[in-house]
Amino acid sequence: MNKIFLFYLRKSNVQHQAAVGGKSITASGRRRRPSISFLLILLKNQLRRLHMNHLQKEVSPYLQQHADNPVDWHPWREAALEKAIREDKPILLSIGYSTCHWCHVMERESFQDTEVAAYMNEHFVNIKVDREERPDLDQFYMDACQVISGQAGWPLNLFLTPDRKPFYGGTYFPPEKSGRSLSWFQTLQYAAYNFYEQRKAVEQEASRILRRMQGQDFSEKTAFSNLSTKKTSKEAQALLEQLLQQVRQKQDTEFGGFGQGQKYPNTMALEFLLTYARQFNQANVADHVQFTLDQMLRGGIYDVVEGGWCRYSVDRQWKIPHFEKMLYDNALMVSLMAALYQYEPREAYKGAIEKTLQFVDEKLSNGQGGFFSALDADSEGKEGAYYTWTKKEIEEVLGPDAASFNTLMDIRLEGNWEDGRNILQLVSGGKKAENVSFLESAYERLLNARKTRKQPHRDEKILLSWNALQAMAYMDAYAAVGTEGYKKKALEALAFLREHLQKGSELMHAAVQAQHRETTAFLSDYAFYIEALIKGYTLDWDTSLLESARHWMAIAVEKFYDEKTGLFFFSEKRNLELPFLYRDKGDAELPSAGAVMVANLKRLAIFFEDRKLDRMASRALEQIEAEVAKKAYPMASWASLLVNEIKGWKELAITGPEAFAAAKEVQRWYLPGMILMAGQQPAEEWPLLKHRFSKHQTRFFLCENYSCKAPVFSVEELKSKIT
């Protein structure tokens, strides 16, 4: 950090008078009696209140939550950006989402404080962004926060120069100084002082941050050998071992998952381990995936009563969740559980798939094939109030069964969490058959009691990327367990997306509701939608979905593809809102859209025998290989792609009178890197099916690494051929 910044940071730990605003603070960060000049500013802002806060007409639930704040919030629009330039003021950019607990806390503590608001209004152009509406802004400035402070999350609060370059910021700031953390008011003074009194240092700092952000991006040179020449070499084996080691060294072997602190499910890293285990027949690699899921299914992060997954746990044991439930988490967890059930069928996984999808249907479905975004962590003004129990409440519901239930779930009179309340998590004996039946009966009674409580707030945005993930969750569940209802739900979801989120030659990021402003789709929307169309082909073997996927891929390449590097930008190339175009690379809460896009290129190249698409996929993997080798854990989606590329993609064509029934049976297996086509009629226009149809016999054609085996004539024979 710039020396001037460090100097002022030290100054903030002693009593001082701000260079701007005239408001004094103490070493603890408490506000002292305001000056007459500041009171005049406060009065002026109170008089402006009737004409302020430009969020009043916004439809985003998150922005609406801040529409009555005394802070003069603006949405991210040209008017606000021009205002910052015209008045030469720094931008205070605050990003969050409607079900974010700590966003609510900071709003109550700081953004509803009229004195704090007056200071913000006087010295900054204040902009609020819903990260779910604008994932491009969120990703860009989240990376900036990581460079500035070494950590990132929501709420995200950054200070920008008028031309949108970040120079300072962080996440949650308390109302009073706490330990080494500045109070929010100290932070405001610190940013304002530096911008108005040390402008040159601020500009230098902003340039340094941008250089570091760009330095983390990919170079324009490709210096790696072609992966196709390395598939059987020692170099390829070394790369595979490095990828595996990078991920495994993060494993928590005591409680599952990764790391030693708060934990996210990180389905991308778990899927990498499962992919590696299957592709190279190393069952011990998959052990950690099974162990992790078994640990999570005990409860806490997983809602044993109603089904569904919370966003993360604040502890290492998965016990204390951050209670908000996001659509994308539940979709990704269903797909992971389906893959694990295919790999090794266990009734616990099937039950959790069914319970999670039932939760999604009941709580997040709009009834027309679309799905809402999230449920809040809070209800009745308290975090987790809807989900937690006192010992007395459990005894009232379960009666004589309460004692046994409390022993199994570690229910205490004083509570196992906060304020005498208990989080349900199985501590012992859950796998015994008699306990499984007993617990399910108890959960059902508790659910009936819970339904009488006030429901958490629901964010009713319908986002293309998240809905595509949910459509694929139904597809994966259908493939794994064969429930016809899941197929129906998947087809309804695809129909909803076609009707509401396709507009001419563009995709929309969100379904339009009321006055909701239309936002064209981002790379993640295109990536997951194209993937859903490709995967949707296997529901009814409708090749029009593959044609549609190819159509949207061509548009996506035109909008997002970077010819210089062979990678993809997250925003459209015509987007001039950010200081530089940002390439999507690592996983975050979602798999890397760039990795998903390259996988889509590979699949479509095989389906259509399109050499151009195949070259594009290969070039991207060559470009990113060295980066992934160093960072396989945060780039696990790319690591899985490299595993499939080095092992070799498989092509399976099933033709003949019973092709569809046979294909459904094959889909019950976990086969990463497999491209599957099936035809019960001649289809000479499709390369994988050409010259392979017989009306008298169902046949299975398996090809790998551009080499085809002799056809076999039963599912059993095929299984023996797939290694």
HELIX and SHEET records of a PDB file:
HELIX    1   1 LYS A    3  LYS A   11  1                                   9    
HELIX    2   2 ILE A   36  LEU A   47  1                                  12    
HELIX    3   3 ARG A   48  HIS A   51  5                                   4    
HELIX    4   4 PRO A   61  GLN A   65  1                                   5    
HELIX    5   5 GLU A   78  GLU A   87  1                                  10    
HELIX    6   6 HIS A  101  MET A  106  1                                   6    
HELIX    7   7 GLU A  107  PHE A  111  3                                   5    
HELIX    8   8 THR A  114  HIS A  123  1                                  10    
HELIX    9   9 PRO A  135  SER A  149  1                                  15    
HELIX   10  10 TRP A  184  GLU A  197  1                                  14    
HELIX   11  11 ARG A  199  GLY A  215  1                                  17    
HELIX   12  12 LEU A  227  THR A  229  5                                   3    
HELIX   13  13 LYS A  234  ARG A  248  1                                  15    
HELIX   14  14 THR A  267  GLN A  279  1                                  13    
HELIX   15  15 ALA A  283  MET A  296  1                                  14    
HELIX   16  16 LEU A  327  TYR A  343  1                                  17    
HELIX   17  17 GLU A  347  LYS A  363  1                                  17    
HELIX   18  18 LYS A  391  LEU A  398  1                                   8    
HELIX   19  19 GLY A  399  ASP A  401  5                                   3    
HELIX   20  20 ALA A  402  MET A  409  1                                   8    
HELIX   21  21 ALA A  433  ARG A  450  1                                  18    
HELIX   22  22 LEU A  464  VAL A  481  1                                  18    
HELIX   23  23 GLU A  484  LEU A  501  1                                  18    
HELIX   24  24 LEU A  523  ASP A  540  1                                  18    
HELIX   25  25 THR A  543  PHE A  560  1                                  18    
HELIX   26  26 ALA A  593  PHE A  608  1                                  16    
HELIX   27  27 ARG A  611  LYS A  630  1                                  20    
HELIX   28  28 ALA A  636  LYS A  647  1                                  12    
HELIX   29  29 ALA A  659  VAL A  666  1                                   8    
HELIX   30  30 VAL A  715  LYS A  721  1                                   7    
SHEET    1   A 2 HIS A  16  GLN A  17  0                                        
SHEET    2   A 2 SER A  24  ILE A  25 -1                                        
SHEET    1   B 5 TRP A  73  PRO A  75  0                                        
SHEET    2   B 5 VAL A 125  ASP A 130  1                                        
SHEET    3   B 5 ILE A  91  GLY A  96  1                                        
SHEET    4   B 5 LEU A 156  LEU A 160 -1                                        
SHEET    5   B 5 PRO A 166  GLY A 170 -1                                        
SHEET    1   C 2 TYR A 312  SER A 313  0                                        
SHEET    2   C 2 PRO A 321  HIS A 322 -1                                        
SHEET    1   D 3 LYS A 325  MET A 326  0                                        
SHEET    2   D 3 ALA A 374  LEU A 375 -1                                        
SHEET    3   D 3 ARG A 458  ASP A 459 -1                                        
SHEET    1   E 2 ASP A 378  SER A 379  0                                        
SHEET    2   E 2 LYS A 382  GLU A 383 -1                                        
SHEET    1   F 2 GLN A 502  LYS A 503  0                                        
SHEET    2   F 2 GLU A 506  LEU A 507 -1                                        
SHEET    1   G 2 TYR A 561  ASP A 562  0                                        
SHEET    2   G 2 LEU A 567  PHE A 568 -1                                        
SHEET    1   H 4 MET A 674  GLY A 679  0                                        
SHEET    2   H 4 LYS A 650  THR A 655  1                                        
SHEET    3   H 4 ARG A 699  GLU A 704 -1                                        
SHEET    4   H 4 SER A 707  CYS A 708 -1                                        
END                                                                             
